[in-house]
Amino acid sequence: MRRLHARYPFLRASREAVQDAEVDLGQLVTEGGPAVERGRERVERALLAGTVASEGRSSTRAELLSYPVARVLVSLLDTPGAVAKYANAEAALAHARFTEDFDDDAQLKSTDRERLSLDRLLADFDLSGQVRPTGEGEFLVDVTAYLKLASALEGERWRLVARELHDGVVPVRRPELYTLLREAVRRRVADDLPLSVPEGVADALAGQVRTLKDAVADVELRATPDVVEPELFPPCVKALLERAPDLDRRGRFALVSFLAGLDVDTQDVLAFYGVETESDADSVEYQFERLADSRGAAFPPPACATMQAFDLCVDRDEVCADIGHPVTYYAERVERAGVAVDADAGTADGD
Ligand code: SF4
């Protein structure tokens, strides 16, 4: 198994690498281990964060085998929209990776990792004869292939009436070709999903499926309270706030994405952070506004399982035992505080 296969597990060559390794999926999921964990992470991150990029490191073998595991898990989830979100997230990561590889290739950058070439990706999708470079940063795409790939893309600019069409080919710029290839990946990933999963495999993955369902349910149920009561924040968030100026990338994302879902403005966030230097303020402000723009939808804060994996889950209390997401914790505490006030008022009224 090669690193290239692990980076691009949807390639035919990667599938063949898995077959050549004669891995028994049933045995793999029964034994558990890094590939199964990473498979769960793939699906969870796809549904909650819109990416399947790992937050940790895994071996080439675990990374490659996690892909078929993730396909099985997303099939077992039986959650509306899960397959579409998962396929989009796989395609988004592939797009980021092949863009990097192609650009490094074009600039003849030296690197010790094997890169995917544009020719190879086109060949893998049977597009070699249907996409030709013009030598001016443009490509001519056979109209049949263009229509197939562009039909599901958002935006009028992808409609054929908005494009030039000469002799059965559509000129596209390089970034547009990459978008079309991302769409090709998305289609391949979504192909055949959901799978029909043998009972033994489904039983072996029941625990992972439950964890995923809890994580998704937490997000669906999550109605981020529009009050800011820092004393009701979950213990992990309080700990992050205390260390705010010194957080690493993961800690900062966890904190800022949590705050971005609340009804707080940038100045409140800077006050939370206690930032002193202008450059710190700029960096926090930029990240917060980027996340707040999406109101937490595109970049929700990490679930408890992820927080635990990165040692960010600290000082757990009794509320933590019943929830799977820091935002759910906060919603629960706010609700409990509200219920207490209402109950008091009700008692007073009754008197
Ligand atoms: S269990 Fe969840 S909410 Fe509680 S401290 Fe850990 S990460 Fe935070």
Boltz pocket constraint, residues with backbone or C-beta under 6 A from the ligand:
constraints:
  - pocket:
      binder: B
      contacts: [[A, 234], [A, 235], [A, 236], [A, 237], [A, 303], [A, 304], [A, 307], [A, 308], [A, 312], [A, 313], [A, 314], [A, 315], [A, 316], [A, 317], [A, 320], [A, 321], [A, 323], [A, 324], [A, 325], [A, 326], [A, 329]]
      max_distance: 6.0
